Amino acid sequence: MMRLPAELEAQLWQALTTLERNKHMRYVTSVEQIGYARGHQEGLAEGRRVEAIALVRKQLARRLGELPPVLDRRLEDLSVDEVEALSEALLDFSAIGDLEQWLAQP
């Protein structure tokens, strides 16, 4: 990282302030840009997790019938990787007890 001399840094900030005022723009620092990008990625990941849970709920309902609310709520705590593992495991389920046993695993 390179630091500007104080005089040049003051000129830079003055120029940015003038530009923002004239263009009604806000300067976004690279750190802010990284933060926005990370937040966007986290939002996409959470959306993917929610969609995967919804799909697994449908698969479980078709395979086992309506889930008891206590088991349905446990699905909300699963990570994306766990939901994906469950989507494969449920193909071998034949009763609610199979789901309970799977959820009880560490």
C-alpha positions as CSV (number, residue, x, y, z in Angstrom):
1,M,0.0,0.0,0.0
2,M,1.3,3.4,-0.9
3,R,0.5,6.5,1.1
4,L,0.2,9.9,-0.5
5,P,2.1,12.9,0.9
6,A,-0.3,15.0,3.1
7,E,-0.5,17.8,0.6
8,L,-1.5,15.5,-2.3
9,E,-4.0,13.6,-0.1
10,A,-5.7,16.9,0.8
11,Q,-5.8,17.8,-2.9
12,L,-7.3,14.4,-3.7
13,W,-10.0,14.7,-1.1
14,Q,-10.8,18.2,-2.2
15,A,-11.1,17.0,-5.8
16,L,-13.4,14.1,-4.8
17,T,-15.6,16.3,-2.7
18,T,-15.9,18.7,-5.6
19,L,-16.7,15.9,-8.0
20,E,-19.3,14.4,-5.7
21,R,-20.9,17.8,-5.3
22,N,-21.0,18.5,-9.0
23,K,-22.1,15.0,-10.1
24,H,-24.2,14.1,-7.1
25,M,-22.1,11.0,-6.8
26,R,-20.7,9.3,-3.7
27,Y,-17.2,7.8,-3.8
28,V,-17.2,4.1,-2.9
29,T,-13.9,3.0,-1.5
30,S,-12.4,-0.4,-2.5
31,V,-13.0,-1.6,1.0
32,E,-16.7,-0.7,0.7
33,Q,-16.8,-2.4,-2.7
34,I,-15.4,-5.6,-1.2
35,G,-18.0,-5.4,1.6
36,Y,-20.9,-4.9,-0.9
37,A,-19.6,-7.9,-3.0
38,R,-19.3,-10.1,0.1
39,G,-22.8,-9.1,1.3
40,H,-24.2,-9.9,-2.2
41,Q,-22.5,-13.3,-2.2
42,E,-23.8,-14.1,1.2
43,G,-27.3,-13.1,0.2
44,L,-27.1,-15.4,-2.9
45,A,-25.9,-18.3,-0.7
46,E,-28.7,-17.8,1.7
47,G,-31.2,-17.7,-1.1
48,R,-29.8,-20.9,-2.5
49,R,-30.1,-22.6,1.0
50,V,-33.7,-21.5,1.3
51,E,-34.6,-22.8,-2.2
52,A,-32.8,-26.1,-1.4
53,I,-34.8,-26.5,1.8
54,A,-38.1,-25.8,0.0
55,L,-37.2,-28.5,-2.6
56,V,-36.3,-31.1,0.1
57,R,-39.5,-30.3,2.0
58,K,-41.5,-31.2,-1.2
59,Q,-39.4,-34.4,-1.7
60,L,-39.9,-35.4,1.9
61,A,-43.7,-34.7,1.8
62,R,-44.0,-36.8,-1.3
63,R,-41.9,-39.6,0.2
64,L,-43.1,-39.6,3.8
65,G,-46.3,-37.5,3.9
66,E,-46.7,-34.3,5.8
67,L,-43.9,-33.7,8.3
68,P,-44.5,-33.1,12.0
69,P,-43.9,-29.4,12.7
70,V,-40.9,-30.2,15.0
71,L,-39.1,-32.0,12.2
72,D,-40.1,-29.4,9.6
73,R,-38.5,-26.6,11.9
74,R,-35.3,-28.7,12.2
75,L,-34.8,-28.3,8.4
76,E,-34.3,-24.6,8.9
77,D,-31.1,-25.2,10.8
78,L,-29.4,-27.2,8.1
79,S,-26.6,-25.8,6.1
80,V,-26.5,-26.0,2.3
81,D,-24.2,-29.0,2.4
82,E,-26.5,-30.7,4.9
83,V,-29.6,-30.0,2.8
84,E,-27.8,-31.5,-0.2
85,A,-26.8,-34.6,1.8
86,L,-30.4,-35.0,3.0
87,S,-31.7,-34.7,-0.6
88,E,-29.7,-37.8,-1.4
89,A,-30.3,-39.7,1.8
90,L,-34.1,-39.2,1.6
91,L,-34.2,-41.5,-1.5
92,D,-33.7,-44.4,0.9
93,F,-36.3,-43.2,3.5
94,S,-39.4,-45.2,4.0
95,A,-40.8,-43.7,7.2
96,I,-40.6,-40.6,9.4
97,G,-38.2,-42.5,11.7
98,D,-35.6,-42.5,8.9
99,L,-35.7,-38.7,8.8
100,E,-35.5,-38.5,12.6
101,Q,-32.5,-40.9,12.7
102,W,-30.8,-38.9,9.9
103,L,-31.4,-35.6,11.7
104,A,-30.0,-37.1,15.0
105,Q,-26.6,-37.8,13.4
106,P,-23.9,-35.4,14.4
